[in-house]
Amino acid sequence: MADVTRPTVNVAVCGDFKQLQLIPELNKVADLGRVYYASRLSSNAARLQIERPQARNLFLKEYLLQFHARYLNHAFADTIYPLYDALWLAAAHAAWRPCDVLHAVIQGKAVSLLQRAKREGAAILGHPIVCHPAFFEREMRIELERLSIATAPYVGDVSNSLAEIKLCDRIYCLSTLVRDSFVDAGFSADAIDIIQLPTDLETFVPARTPAADSPFRVLCVAELNPIKGHVYLLEAWKRLNLPRSELIFVGTMRREMKRALQPYEGLFRYLGPLGRRDLVRLYQNSSLLVLPSVQDGFGFVITEALACGLPAIVTEHVGARDVIRAGVNGFIVPPRTPEALAETISKIHASRSLRQSLREGAIASRDTFPTMADTAERIAAAYRRTYAARSDSPKATGHKAYEPGNSKSAIAQSRLP
């Protein structure tokens, strides 16, 4: 029997996620077995600071996906993307080695891998990166109907995601928003940890000297898809008509969104996806970041922007609301409320002293973000709890549909436009 205080852990991530940056620190504080992931070839064993047999980089899937997203605008994603995921899953099975705990990102892409680990006696620590499927699907359907966009590929069969959740002995999530959505769906609150991932404070830094006499520049850094709420920000911006100001969108754009954004042509400037260096420069030379999502498990752009001294407005349905202190480093508004966005943006635009104090508050936020070592220690502790409390019966006692008005938690109710 394995040592309860240091179980052997496999990590499964079907994509290039921020969890990979934790592998070097996790390898110091936990007994890592194999890491099954899909990333660039440069993300090799040496970069992850693990032994070569431990690193199982199933890179083909990630290259295919990135090419498809950038050059084909996600065309036929509902048909093609599952094939890319299947390549990763088959390769993971081929390279599989037994473990005591499987740390798996919950996306509905690895259910057979979780089942295999469970049959072999492993405990499962799941990591959902978005809200519970019932919450996510509800919010997405509202947006698809509003924008007259077909449900595929945005809403599909969630049975695999639910199956993965039911296999989990514990989960850890990034925010109170995600936790609350799982509790509302029947997952035991006692089996959930909230662990915020670190921010790269060496890359995301404030400008030494803020740009003088620059326009009031508002950013939205997020893939342009229905769930991110760009239309609500555009409705707010249309009402404002602020002097010496500009609205900039950064991120890949889903092809369905091009038609949805046509009525707002001329209101914003679209830069497409940016590399880290260009993104840092943009953060440093902007006035405000807005993330108007109607569902966002966290929103790492928020902590990155704050680290650069850029205050942020988020909705109550953005997990990064946990790091926003209203009036100190940003503001929190209800989802789907262009009027609240417009009022808050206008207030910040009108007051140079408020902009300065928010910038100072954003920079001060850097001291509150967890380090790599801190986060790795917390995840390693979750490994131990998961292994110690493992049982054949899952902690997820049920997954009822999310019902507005019947919430056990603090999730804000959705607001229809």
C-alpha positions as CSV (number, residue, x, y, z in Angstrom):
1,M,0.0,0.0,0.0
2,A,1.3,3.4,-0.9
3,D,2.3,6.0,1.8
4,V,-0.8,8.1,2.5
5,T,1.4,11.1,3.0
6,R,3.1,10.8,-0.4
7,P,1.0,8.9,-3.0
8,T,2.2,8.4,-6.5
9,V,0.4,10.9,-8.8
10,N,-0.2,10.9,-12.5
11,V,-1.3,14.2,-14.1
12,A,-3.6,14.2,-17.2
13,V,-4.1,17.5,-19.1
14,C,-5.6,17.3,-22.6
15,G,-4.2,20.6,-23.7
16,D,-1.6,23.3,-23.0
17,F,-3.0,24.7,-19.7
18,K,-1.5,26.8,-17.0
19,Q,-1.2,23.7,-14.8
20,L,1.9,22.7,-16.7
21,Q,3.8,25.6,-15.3
22,L,3.4,24.0,-11.8
23,I,5.0,20.7,-12.7
24,P,8.5,21.7,-11.7
25,E,7.3,22.7,-8.2
26,L,4.9,19.8,-7.9
27,N,7.8,17.4,-8.6
28,K,9.5,18.8,-5.6
29,V,6.6,18.4,-3.1
30,A,4.8,15.3,-4.6
31,D,5.7,11.9,-5.9
32,L,4.9,12.5,-9.6
33,G,4.6,9.5,-11.9
34,R,3.7,10.4,-15.4
35,V,2.4,13.7,-16.9
36,Y,0.1,13.2,-19.9
37,Y,-0.3,16.5,-21.8
38,A,-0.4,18.1,-25.2
39,S,1.8,21.1,-25.7
40,R,4.6,22.5,-27.9
41,L,7.7,20.4,-28.4
42,S,9.6,22.9,-26.4
43,S,7.6,21.9,-23.3
44,N,9.7,18.8,-22.9
45,A,11.0,17.0,-19.8
46,A,13.9,19.3,-19.3
47,R,11.6,22.4,-19.3
48,L,9.2,20.7,-16.9
49,Q,12.2,19.6,-14.8
50,I,11.1,15.9,-14.7
51,E,12.7,12.8,-16.0
52,R,12.2,12.0,-19.7
53,P,10.0,8.9,-19.1
54,Q,7.7,11.0,-16.9
55,A,6.9,13.5,-19.7
56,R,4.4,12.2,-22.1
57,N,3.8,15.1,-24.4
58,L,1.2,14.1,-27.0
59,F,2.0,17.2,-29.0
60,L,0.3,16.4,-32.3
61,K,-3.1,17.2,-30.8
62,E,-2.1,20.7,-29.7
63,Y,-0.5,21.6,-33.0
64,L,-3.5,20.5,-34.9
65,L,-5.8,22.4,-32.6
66,Q,-3.8,25.7,-32.7
67,F,-3.5,25.5,-36.5
68,H,-7.3,24.9,-36.8
69,A,-8.2,27.8,-34.4
70,R,-5.8,30.3,-35.9
71,Y,-6.2,29.6,-39.7
72,L,-9.6,28.0,-40.0
73,N,-11.5,30.1,-37.3
74,H,-12.7,27.0,-35.5
75,A,-14.6,25.8,-38.6
76,F,-16.4,22.4,-38.1
77,A,-15.0,22.4,-34.5
78,D,-17.9,20.2,-33.3
79,T,-16.8,17.5,-35.7
80,I,-13.0,17.8,-36.0
81,Y,-12.0,18.8,-32.4
82,P,-13.2,15.5,-30.9
83,L,-10.9,13.7,-33.3
84,Y,-7.9,15.7,-32.1
85,D,-8.9,14.8,-28.5
86,A,-9.2,11.1,-29.4
87,L,-5.6,11.1,-30.6
88,W,-4.5,12.4,-27.3
89,L,-6.6,9.9,-25.3
90,A,-5.3,6.9,-27.4
91,A,-1.7,8.0,-26.9
92,A,-2.3,8.5,-23.1
93,H,-3.7,5.0,-22.8
94,A,-0.7,3.6,-24.8
95,A,1.7,5.3,-22.4
96,W,-0.3,4.7,-19.2
97,R,1.3,3.6,-15.9
98,P,-0.7,2.9,-12.7
99,C,-0.8,5.4,-9.9
100,D,-2.3,6.1,-6.5
101,V,-3.9,9.4,-7.5
102,L,-4.9,10.7,-10.9
103,H,-4.9,14.5,-11.1
104,A,-7.1,15.2,-14.2
105,V,-8.4,18.3,-15.8
106,I,-12.2,17.8,-16.1
107,Q,-13.3,18.5,-19.7
108,G,-15.1,15.4,-20.8
109,K,-12.1,14.3,-22.9
110,A,-10.6,11.6,-20.7
111,V,-13.4,9.6,-19.1
112,S,-12.0,6.2,-20.2
113,L,-8.6,7.2,-18.6
114,L,-10.3,8.1,-15.3
115,Q,-12.3,4.8,-15.5
116,R,-9.1,2.9,-16.0
117,A,-7.4,4.6,-13.1
118,K,-10.4,3.9,-10.9
119,R,-10.5,0.2,-11.8
120,E,-6.8,-0.1,-10.8
121,G,-7.7,1.4,-7.4
122,A,-6.5,5.0,-7.9
123,A,-8.3,7.9,-6.3
124,I,-9.3,10.8,-8.6
125,L,-8.6,14.5,-8.0
126,G,-10.5,16.4,-10.7
127,H,-9.8,19.9,-11.7
128,P,-12.7,21.6,-13.6
129,I,-11.5,24.8,-15.3
130,V,-15.1,26.1,-15.9
131,C,-18.3,26.0,-13.9
132,H,-20.4,22.8,-13.6
133,P,-21.8,21.7,-17.0
134,A,-25.4,22.5,-16.0
135,F,-24.4,26.1,-15.1
136,F,-22.2,26.5,-18.2
137,E,-24.9,25.1,-20.6
138,R,-27.6,27.4,-19.2
139,E,-25.5,30.5,-19.6
140,M,-24.3,29.5,-23.1
141,R,-27.8,28.8,-24.3
142,I,-29.0,32.2,-23.3
143,E,-26.2,33.8,-25.3
144,L,-26.7,31.6,-28.4
145,E,-30.4,32.4,-28.5
146,R,-29.7,36.1,-28.1
147,L,-27.1,36.1,-30.9
148,S,-29.1,33.7,-33.1
149,I,-26.2,31.3,-33.2
150,A,-26.6,27.5,-33.7
151,T,-25.9,25.5,-30.5
152,A,-23.2,23.3,-32.2
153,P,-20.3,23.4,-31.4
154,Y,-20.9,25.4,-28.3
155,V,-23.4,23.1,-26.6
156,G,-22.9,19.4,-27.0
157,D,-23.2,16.1,-25.1
158,V,-22.1,16.7,-21.6
159,S,-22.4,13.1,-20.5
160,N,-18.7,12.5,-20.6
161,S,-18.1,15.6,-18.4
162,L,-20.7,14.4,-15.9
163,A,-19.2,10.9,-15.9
164,E,-15.7,12.3,-15.1
165,I,-17.2,14.4,-12.3
166,K,-18.9,11.4,-10.8
167,L,-15.6,9.5,-10.8
168,C,-13.9,12.2,-8.8
169,D,-13.2,11.6,-5.1
170,R,-12.4,15.3,-4.7
171,I,-12.0,18.3,-6.9
172,Y,-10.1,21.5,-6.7
173,C,-11.3,24.6,-8.5
174,L,-10.0,28.1,-9.2
175,S,-12.7,30.2,-7.7
176,T,-15.8,30.5,-5.4
177,L,-17.9,30.8,-8.6
178,V,-16.9,27.3,-9.8
179,R,-17.2,25.8,-6.3
180,D,-20.7,27.2,-5.9
181,S,-21.8,25.8,-9.3
182,F,-20.7,22.3,-8.3
183,V,-22.3,22.5,-4.9
184,D,-25.5,23.6,-6.5
185,A,-25.3,20.5,-8.8
186,G,-24.9,18.1,-5.8
187,F,-21.2,17.8,-5.3
188,S,-20.2,17.7,-1.6
189,A,-18.7,21.1,-0.5
190,D,-16.5,19.1,1.9
191,A,-14.8,17.5,-1.1
192,I,-13.9,20.8,-2.9
193,D,-10.7,22.8,-2.5
194,I,-10.3,26.3,-4.0
195,I,-6.7,26.8,-5.2
196,Q,-5.9,29.9,-7.2
197,L,-3.1,29.4,-9.8
198,P,-0.1,31.7,-9.8
199,T,0.6,34.6,-12.1
200,D,3.9,35.2,-13.8
201,L,5.0,38.3,-11.9
202,E,8.3,38.4,-13.7
203,T,6.7,38.8,-17.2
204,F,3.6,40.8,-16.2
205,V,5.0,44.0,-14.6
206,P,3.9,47.6,-14.4
207,A,5.4,50.2,-16.6
208,R,8.2,52.2,-14.9
209,T,6.6,55.4,-16.0
210,P,2.9,55.5,-17.1
211,A,2.3,57.0,-20.5
212,A,1.4,60.7,-20.3
213,D,-1.5,62.2,-22.1
214,S,-2.6,58.9,-23.7
215,P,-6.2,58.2,-24.7
216,F,-8.6,56.4,-22.4
217,R,-8.0,52.9,-23.6
218,V,-10.3,50.1,-22.6
219,L,-9.3,46.5,-23.3
220,C,-11.2,43.2,-23.5
221,V,-8.7,40.3,-23.7
222,A,-10.7,37.1,-24.4
223,E,-11.6,34.8,-27.2
224,L,-14.5,36.3,-29.1
225,N,-17.1,33.7,-28.5
226,P,-20.7,34.0,-27.1
227,I,-19.9,33.2,-23.5
228,K,-17.4,36.1,-23.1
229,G,-20.1,38.8,-23.3
230,H,-18.5,41.2,-25.8
231,V,-21.9,42.4,-27.0
232,Y,-22.7,43.7,-23.5
233,L,-19.5,45.7,-23.4
234,L,-20.2,47.0,-27.0
235,E,-23.8,48.1,-25.9
236,A,-22.2,49.9,-23.0
237,W,-19.6,51.6,-25.2
238,K,-22.2,52.6,-27.7
239,R,-24.1,54.5,-25.0
240,L,-21.0,56.3,-23.7
241,N,-19.4,58.1,-26.7
242,L,-16.4,59.1,-24.6
243,P,-13.9,61.7,-25.9
244,R,-10.4,60.6,-26.6
245,S,-11.1,57.0,-25.9
246,E,-10.9,53.6,-27.7
247,L,-12.1,50.1,-27.2
248,I,-9.7,47.3,-28.1
249,F,-10.5,43.5,-28.4
250,V,-7.7,41.0,-28.2
251,G,-8.0,37.2,-28.9
252,T,-9.0,34.7,-31.5
253,M,-12.5,35.2,-33.0
254,R,-15.0,32.4,-33.6
255,R,-16.3,32.7,-37.1
256,E,-19.9,32.8,-35.8
257,M,-19.1,36.0,-33.9
258,K,-18.1,37.9,-37.0
259,R,-21.8,38.2,-38.0
260,A,-22.9,38.9,-34.5
261,L,-20.5,41.8,-34.2
262,Q,-21.3,43.4,-37.6
263,P,-23.8,45.9,-36.0
264,Y,-20.9,47.3,-33.9
265,E,-18.4,47.9,-36.7
266,G,-16.4,51.0,-36.0
267,L,-16.9,50.9,-32.3
268,F,-13.9,48.8,-31.5
269,R,-10.4,47.9,-32.8
270,Y,-9.6,44.2,-33.2
271,L,-6.0,43.2,-32.8
272,G,-6.4,39.4,-32.9
273,P,-4.3,37.2,-30.7
274,L,-1.1,38.7,-29.2
275,G,2.1,37.3,-27.8
276,R,3.0,37.8,-24.2
277,R,5.4,40.7,-24.9
278,D,2.9,42.6,-26.9
279,L,0.2,41.9,-24.4
280,V,2.2,43.2,-21.5
281,R,3.0,46.4,-23.5
282,L,-0.7,46.8,-24.2
283,Y,-1.6,46.3,-20.5
284,Q,1.0,48.9,-19.5
285,N,-0.4,51.5,-21.9
286,S,-4.1,51.1,-21.3
287,S,-6.5,52.5,-18.8
288,L,-8.9,49.7,-18.0
289,L,-9.5,46.0,-18.6
290,V,-13.1,44.7,-18.9
291,L,-14.1,41.1,-18.8
292,P,-17.9,41.0,-19.3
293,S,-18.2,37.2,-19.4
294,V,-21.5,35.5,-18.5
295,Q,-19.4,32.4,-17.4
296,D,-15.7,32.3,-16.8
297,G,-14.2,29.8,-14.3
298,F,-11.5,32.4,-13.5
299,G,-10.1,34.7,-16.2
300,F,-6.3,34.7,-15.9
301,V,-6.2,37.9,-17.9
302,I,-7.4,39.7,-14.8
303,T,-4.5,38.8,-12.6
304,E,-2.1,39.5,-15.5
305,A,-3.6,42.9,-16.0
306,L,-3.6,43.8,-12.3
307,A,0.1,42.7,-12.1
308,C,0.8,45.3,-14.9
309,G,-1.0,48.0,-12.9
310,L,-4.2,47.8,-15.0
311,P,-7.5,47.9,-13.0
312,A,-10.3,45.7,-14.1
313,I,-14.1,45.4,-14.3
314,V,-15.5,41.9,-14.1
315,T,-19.0,40.5,-13.8
316,E,-20.3,38.4,-10.9
317,H,-20.0,35.4,-13.3
318,V,-16.2,35.7,-13.6
319,G,-14.2,33.7,-11.1
320,A,-11.6,36.4,-10.8
321,R,-14.1,38.4,-8.9
322,D,-12.4,36.8,-5.9
323,V,-9.3,39.0,-6.5
324,I,-11.2,42.3,-7.2
325,R,-11.7,44.7,-4.3
326,A,-14.4,47.1,-5.4
327,G,-13.1,50.7,-5.7
328,V,-9.5,49.5,-4.8
329,N,-8.3,47.6,-7.9
330,G,-11.5,47.5,-10.0
331,F,-15.2,46.9,-9.8
332,I,-17.7,44.0,-10.0
333,V,-21.0,44.4,-11.9
334,P,-23.9,42.0,-12.6
335,P,-23.7,39.9,-15.8
336,R,-25.6,41.1,-18.9
337,T,-26.0,44.7,-17.7
338,P,-24.7,47.2,-20.3
339,E,-26.0,50.0,-18.1
340,A,-23.9,49.0,-15.1
341,L,-20.8,48.6,-17.3
342,A,-21.4,52.0,-18.9
343,E,-21.9,53.7,-15.5
344,T,-18.7,52.2,-14.1
345,I,-16.6,52.9,-17.1
346,S,-17.9,56.5,-17.2
347,K,-17.1,57.0,-13.5
348,I,-13.5,55.9,-14.1
349,H,-13.1,57.9,-17.3
350,A,-14.3,61.1,-15.5
351,S,-11.8,60.9,-12.6
352,R,-8.1,61.1,-13.1
353,S,-7.6,60.6,-9.3
354,L,-9.7,57.5,-9.3
355,R,-7.7,56.1,-12.2
356,Q,-4.5,56.7,-10.3
357,S,-5.8,55.1,-7.1
358,L,-7.1,52.1,-9.0
359,R,-3.7,51.7,-10.7
360,E,-2.0,51.8,-7.3
361,G,-4.5,49.2,-6.0
362,A,-3.8,47.0,-9.0
363,I,-0.1,47.1,-8.4
364,A,-0.6,46.3,-4.7
365,S,-2.6,43.2,-5.7
366,R,0.7,41.6,-6.8
367,D,1.5,41.0,-3.2
368,T,-1.7,38.9,-2.7
369,F,-1.1,36.5,-5.6
370,P,0.1,33.0,-4.7
371,T,3.6,31.9,-5.7
372,M,4.3,28.7,-7.7
373,A,5.7,27.1,-4.5
374,D,2.6,28.0,-2.5
375,T,0.2,26.7,-5.1
376,A,2.2,23.5,-5.5
377,E,2.1,22.9,-1.7
378,R,-1.7,23.3,-1.7
379,I,-2.2,20.9,-4.6
380,A,0.1,18.4,-3.0
381,A,-2.0,18.6,0.2
382,A,-5.1,18.0,-2.0
383,Y,-3.4,14.8,-3.3
384,R,-2.9,13.6,0.2
385,R,-6.5,14.3,1.2
386,T,-7.8,12.7,-2.0
387,Y,-5.8,9.5,-1.4
388,A,-6.6,9.3,2.3
389,A,-10.3,9.7,1.8
390,R,-10.7,7.6,-1.3
391,S,-13.7,5.2,-1.5
392,D,-15.6,3.3,-4.1
393,S,-18.6,5.7,-3.8
394,P,-18.1,9.1,-5.5
395,K,-18.5,12.3,-3.6
396,A,-20.7,13.7,-6.3
397,T,-24.1,12.6,-5.0
398,G,-26.1,13.9,-7.9
399,H,-26.1,16.3,-10.8
400,K,-29.4,17.9,-10.9
401,A,-30.1,20.7,-13.4
402,Y,-29.1,24.1,-12.1
403,E,-32.3,25.9,-11.0
404,P,-32.3,29.7,-10.7
405,G,-33.8,30.8,-7.5
406,N,-33.0,27.5,-5.8
407,S,-29.3,28.1,-5.1
408,K,-27.6,26.9,-1.9
409,S,-24.6,29.2,-2.6
410,A,-23.7,32.7,-3.6
411,I,-23.9,32.4,-7.3
412,A,-25.6,35.5,-8.7
413,Q,-28.7,35.0,-10.7
414,S,-28.4,35.5,-14.4
415,R,-30.0,38.7,-15.8
416,L,-31.7,38.5,-19.1
417,P,-31.1,41.5,-21.3
